[in-house]
Structures are given as C-alpha cells and as structure tokens.
Amino acid sequence: MTYLSTFKYCGFLLASLPLCQQAYAQQCSINLNYGVIIDPKHIRIVDKGQTQVQINHSEQLFIRGREIALSIEQQQLLSKFSAGIRQQVPEIVSIAIEGVDIGLKAVNEVVAGLTGENSASQQKVQAKFDELKWRIRARFNQSANNYYIAPQDLNDFDEMFAGEFEQEIEAMISTSIGTILAAVGQSILSDDSNSEYGGETRITTFDKRFSNISKGLELEVSERAKALDKKAAIFCQQLIQLDAVEAQLHLAIPALKDYNLIETSN
C-alpha cells in the first residue's frame, strides 16, 4: 500500500514541472525573430551569430555596422524601445527559471519530508538542484546585467530548456524518486517491533506522511503556478506594448523594418 501511494505521488512530482510551465505557456503568442544580447552599454540584435542591429547607450544606432544619424525624436523612440528590451528580456529568463524551480522545489520538499530536513539525502538533492539552477541561469545571464536570448516562440517557454537541461532535470527527478522509495523501504525494514502488526503500522504511518506532504505541496505548487501565470500574463501585455513601440520605431526609421524583433499574433 505504501509503495502504491509512493508511485502515485511520484507521478504527481513528475507531472509538476511540465504542468507549471504549461500553466502560462498559452498566455503569450509572441515570437522573437532574432537573438538578443544585452550588456550595460549595448543591445545587439543577432541573426545566425552576426550582429544586424546594435544600440549603444540607448541612443546611438548601427545597422549592419553602419551608424544611422538620428533626430531627437528618433532618439527618444529608440531610447523607449531600448528601455523596454532591457526590462523584458530579463523577465523572460526569470519566468522560465521560476517555472523550473516550482517543479524542482516540490521534489526537494518531498525528499526532505520523508528523509528529514537537512538529511544527507535531502542535502544531496538540494545541492544538485542548486547547481543545476545556477547553470541554467548562467546560460542566459552570464553576469550582472548581461543576457542572451535566442530566437524563439514565447508561447512555449519550456523549449528554452530543451536538450541538456531537460534531460538533466528528468534524471534528477528520477534519482530523487529513487531516494524516496529507498527511504520508504529502509523505514519499513528498520521496524524492529516484534508485533505481527508492526510492519503494517509503519506502512500506515508512511501513508499518512505521504498524504500530508502531498496535500501541502499540491496547494503550494498550485498557488505558485497561479502567481506565475499572472506574472506571465503581465509580461505578455508589456511585450505587446513594446511591439507597438517597435512599430513606431520602424515608421520613424525605415531602415529598421527589415529587422522586426518582436512579432505578435494576438
């Protein structure tokens, strides 16, 4: 009975990560048609590794290496567009990483709940998750105020983690589930009661612990996913507004029309 409960709950954990991402995936039908590189002084719009558009200090514009002379009005529009990019690109990274964190935290908490807070098993799982989250963030945010986002469809945030990271996340969750199962088995085997009902009592105790942990985590995951959903909806509206600014910029600077960064289908 305990193992049945265990597998049911493990199924919830395996489902938690993609569900958290899908909760906000439908909010934003927006494409980034080019890669974007941001550092404190520059914004670069990149196509196949080549910089097509570069904005220096939010007021100086280069297209394919050639500086474009700007009027005061054009500079103001360029500055508004640059400010929007500097605000929204880090938000993309934050939302995507938070979606991953919801699932990983759920797994970590159930391990802690069964093996004990700060147990060797829990510390090992926590250390692996912390290291993975650091590397995911480093992939998009190399250092303070330095970001890189590849061209992508923002309707599917989890695609940002396809490949190596996705496989690692799945492997870590599988390993954590093994830790959970081992904890259940070891606890049952360690029951030294001479009563013929000792093992059954221990199983019942574990079922109750699983039930309590499950209820608490399901509520927490649901609340965090809803909060992330709202955050993503706000982000999407702001990106739509930034697309409108980009459209104004293209009218003011026709040479930029060939480099439409933000494309919305709303």
C-alpha positions in Angstrom: 0.0 0.0 0.0 2.8 2.4 0.8 4.5 1.7 -2.5 1.3 2.3 -4.3 1.0 5.7 -2.6 4.6 6.4 -3.3 4.3 5.7 -7.0 1.1 7.8 -7.2 2.8 10.7 -5.5 5.9 10.3 -7.7 3.6 10.6 -10.7 2.5 14.0 -9.3 6.1 15.1 -8.9 7.0 14.0 -12.5 4.0 15.9 -13.8 4.6 19.1 -11.7 7.3 20.5 -13.8 5.7 20.5 -17.2 2.3 21.5 -15.7 3.9 24.5 -14.1 5.3 25.6 -17.4 2.1 24.8 -19.4 0.2 27.0 -16.9 1.5 30.1 -18.5 2.6 28.8 -21.9 -0.8 29.7 -23.5 -0.7 33.3 -22.3 1.8 34.7 -24.9 1.5 34.2 -28.7 4.7 36.1 -29.4 7.8 35.3 -31.4 11.3 36.7 -31.1 12.6 36.6 -34.6 16.2 37.3 -33.7 18.6 36.7 -30.9 19.1 39.5 -28.4 22.3 40.2 -26.5 22.3 42.8 -23.7 25.1 44.3 -21.7 25.2 47.5 -19.7 26.3 49.6 -22.7 24.9 47.8 -25.7 21.9 46.0 -27.1 22.5 43.7 -30.1 20.0 42.1 -32.4 21.7 39.0 -33.8 20.9 36.7 -36.7 22.9 33.4 -37.1 25.7 34.7 -34.9 26.0 38.0 -36.8 25.1 41.4 -35.3 22.5 43.1 -37.5 21.4 45.9 -35.2 23.4 47.5 -32.4 22.1 50.2 -30.0 24.7 52.0 -27.9 23.7 53.7 -24.7 20.1 53.6 -25.9 20.7 56.5 -28.3 23.2 55.5 -31.0 22.0 53.1 -33.7 24.1 50.9 -36.0 22.6 48.7 -38.8 25.0 46.1 -40.1 27.9 48.1 -38.8 26.8 51.4 -40.3 25.8 54.3 -38.0 22.4 55.8 -38.7 22.0 59.5 -38.0 19.1 60.2 -35.7 16.9 63.2 -35.0 15.9 63.9 -31.4 12.5 62.3 -31.9 14.1 59.2 -33.4 16.5 59.0 -30.4 13.6 59.3 -28.0 11.8 56.4 -29.7 15.0 54.3 -29.8 15.5 55.0 -26.1 12.0 53.9 -25.2 12.4 50.7 -27.2 15.8 50.0 -25.6 14.4 50.5 -22.1 11.6 48.0 -22.9 14.1 45.4 -24.1 16.2 45.9 -21.0 13.1 45.3 -18.9 11.5 42.4 -20.8 14.5 40.2 -21.7 15.5 39.6 -18.1 11.8 38.9 -17.3 11.8 36.1 -19.9 14.7 34.5 -18.1 13.1 35.0 -14.7 9.7 33.4 -15.7 11.3 30.4 -17.4 13.6 29.7 -14.5 10.8 30.1 -12.0 8.7 27.6 -13.8 11.5 25.1 -13.5 12.1 26.0 -9.8 8.5 25.2 -8.9 8.9 21.6 -10.0 12.3 21.1 -8.5 11.3 22.6 -5.2 8.3 20.2 -5.0 10.6 17.2 -5.5 13.1 18.5 -3.0 10.5 19.1 -0.3 9.1 15.6 -0.5 12.5 14.2 -0.2 13.1 16.4 2.9 9.7 15.4 4.3 10.5 11.7 4.1 14.2 11.5 4.8 14.3 14.5 7.2 15.2 18.2 6.8 18.9 18.5 6.2 19.3 14.8 6.0 22.2 13.5 3.8 19.7 12.6 1.1 18.0 15.9 1.2 21.2 17.9 1.2 22.5 15.9 -1.8 19.3 16.6 -3.8 19.3 20.3 -2.8 22.9 20.6 -3.9 22.2 19.1 -7.3 19.2 21.3 -7.8 21.1 24.5 -6.7 23.9 23.7 -9.1 21.5 23.0 -12.0 19.6 26.2 -11.4 22.9 28.1 -11.3 23.9 26.7 -14.6 20.5 27.3 -16.2 20.7 31.0 -15.1 24.3 31.3 -16.3 23.2 30.1 -19.7 21.0 33.2 -20.2 22.5 35.6 -17.7 26.3 35.3 -17.8 26.9 38.1 -15.4 25.2 41.1 -13.8 23.0 42.8 -16.5 24.3 40.6 -19.3 21.7 38.5 -21.0 21.3 36.4 -24.1 18.0 35.1 -25.6 17.9 33.1 -28.8 15.2 33.5 -31.4 12.1 31.6 -30.2 8.4 31.2 -29.8 7.5 32.6 -26.4 4.3 30.5 -26.5 6.4 27.6 -25.4 8.8 28.7 -22.6 9.9 25.2 -21.8 11.6 24.9 -25.2 14.3 27.2 -23.7 15.4 24.2 -21.6 15.3 21.5 -24.4 18.2 19.2 -24.7 20.8 19.0 -22.0 18.9 20.8 -19.2 15.7 18.9 -19.9 17.5 15.6 -19.7 19.2 16.6 -16.5 16.0 17.7 -14.9 14.4 14.4 -15.7 17.4 12.5 -14.5 17.4 14.4 -11.2 13.7 13.8 -10.6 14.1 10.1 -11.3 17.1 10.0 -8.9 15.0 11.8 -6.2 12.2 9.4 -6.7 14.6 6.5 -6.1 15.7 8.3 -2.9 12.0 8.5 -1.8 11.4 4.8 -2.5 14.6 3.9 -0.7 13.5 5.9 2.3 10.2 4.0 2.4 11.9 0.7 2.2 14.5 1.4 4.8 12.0 2.7 7.3 9.9 -0.4 6.9 12.9 -2.7 7.2 14.2 -0.8 10.3 11.0 -1.6 12.2 12.2 -3.9 14.9 8.8 -4.4 16.6 8.1 -8.0 17.4 4.4 -7.4 16.8 3.0 -9.0 13.8 1.3 -5.7 13.1 4.5 -3.7 13.3 5.1 -3.5 9.6 1.5 -2.7 8.9 1.6 0.1 11.4 4.7 1.6 9.9 3.1 1.4 6.4 0.0 3.2 7.7 2.3 5.9 9.2 4.0 6.4 5.9 0.7 6.6 4.1 -0.3 9.4 6.4 3.0 11.2 6.0 2.7 11.0 2.2 -0.9 12.3 2.4 0.1 15.3 4.5 3.1 16.1 2.3 1.0 15.6 -0.9 -1.8 18.0 0.2 0.7 20.7 1.3 2.7 20.5 -1.9 -0.2 20.3 -4.3 -1.5 23.5 -2.7 1.9 25.2 -2.8 2.5 24.2 -6.4 -1.0 25.3 -7.4 -0.6 28.7 -5.8 2.9 29.3 -7.2 1.8 28.3 -10.7 -1.2 30.7 -10.5 1.1 33.5 -9.3 3.5 32.7 -12.2 0.6 32.7 -14.6 -0.4 36.2 -13.6 3.2 37.3 -13.9 3.5 35.9 -17.4 0.2 37.5 -18.4 1.5 40.9 -17.3 4.8 40.2 -19.1 2.9 39.3 -22.3 0.9 42.5 -22.3 4.1 44.6 -21.7 5.7 42.8 -24.6 2.7 43.5 -26.9 3.1 47.2 -25.9 6.8 47.0 -26.7 5.9 45.6 -30.1 3.8 48.7 -30.7 6.8 50.9 -29.8 8.9 48.9 -32.3 6.3 49.5 -35.0 6.5 53.2 -34.3 10.3 53.0 -34.5 10.1 51.3 -37.9 7.9 54.1 -39.2 10.4 56.7 -37.9 13.5 54.8 -39.1 12.5 52.8 -42.2 16.0 51.1 -42.3 14.9 49.1 -39.2 11.9 47.5 -40.9 14.0 44.6 -42.2 14.8 43.6 -38.5 11.4 43.1 -36.8 12.4 41.6 -33.4 9.0 41.2 -31.8 6.1 39.6 -33.7 2.7 39.2 -32.0 -0.3 37.2 -33.2 -2.7 38.5 -30.6 
